[in-house]
């Protein structure tokens, strides 16, 4: 079993839709959770960084962490064609010696 | 600060040749990570430095791979006797152990072994 599971998609939505992206994990030692956006042939770009269970909002993006269920989500409101990319979840324990990534979900927002 | 910088952006090499990549982290970031990513997959951990000390190394790394961070600033990743299976995007990330601890990635070095 992988440490982090993420549905690879692809996920196709119309412009303006609310997008929900999710990851599950097995290691209860993970303390910090991140979402990265990656455009084709580019490096991952940090979108959200959270520590505790609960919600964190930044503009159109909301990150949600449920440590009891070992489940994290990223919501994108009013999705735009420019949001079309691969979204990677990542997590790390307090040692900070290794980030564990999901396989990425490819999102396509149609105009 | 311009973020994490990686050089070169692209490298094409013949099988059996040695290649070296460079990563310049964000200033004063003492943590540095190397990852490898193939098409359609998430990044795969290679190695981790805290300052100049290499504290973690993936068991997936063969003896052909070596990484250094001699002065705790920039880092190099060398692959000896390259194989076609080494073709991938090599990503570097850095973070701080003070305050905000999130990791930022560079744009990567795309290696093609022919």
Interface residues (C-beta under 8 A of the other chain):
Chain A: X4 X6 X8 X32 X34 X36 X41 X42 X43 X44 X45 X46 X49 X88 X90 X96 X97 X98 X99 X100 X101 X102 X103 X104
Chain B: X4 X6 X31 X33 X35 X40 X41 X42 X43 X44 X45 X48 X55 X56 X89 X91 X93 X95 X97 X100 X101 X102 X103 X104 X105 X106 X107 X108 X110
